């Protein structure tokens, strides 16, 4: 489902002619979930290019050593990181890999605009969060992660900032 609300029909027709509109459609397809885009009344440019921060993530690379071999992939492919016993699993769109690294070290390598720590064991890519209900986060692949009590406020603030920064209004 793709829904965009516009102030009037004229603005909608103008928006469809812009390159931002094409980018908006690409972002909606990439997110893999429903998206509702709202535009405030009186906005000069009704179609804000909110794709900037999300697409910037696609340009950043993440390098890891898996089974003794180096792997490099886009940070946008990372759904979340999970760590137990000093080993970190990097959960990707198309699988996972287990690397020997501490979650604290990996947290320093990730951009704070898109990744946030939700517990002692998990860091999530907010771009791939499908829904948040109480202390549960459902990822786009269906995995459910839990926000620790101590990090609930920090996650709420960070996630709202992420949505605001990327002009994704829910």
Secondary structure, 3 states (H helix, E strand, C coil): CEEECCCCHHHHHHHHCCHHHHHHHHHHHHHCCCEEECCCCCCCCCCCCCHHHHHHHHHCEEEEEECCEEEEEEHHHEEEEEEECCEEEEEECCEEEEECCCHHHHHHHCCCCCEEECCCCEEEEHHHEEEEECCEEEECCCCEEECCHHHHHHHHHHHHHHHHHCCCCC
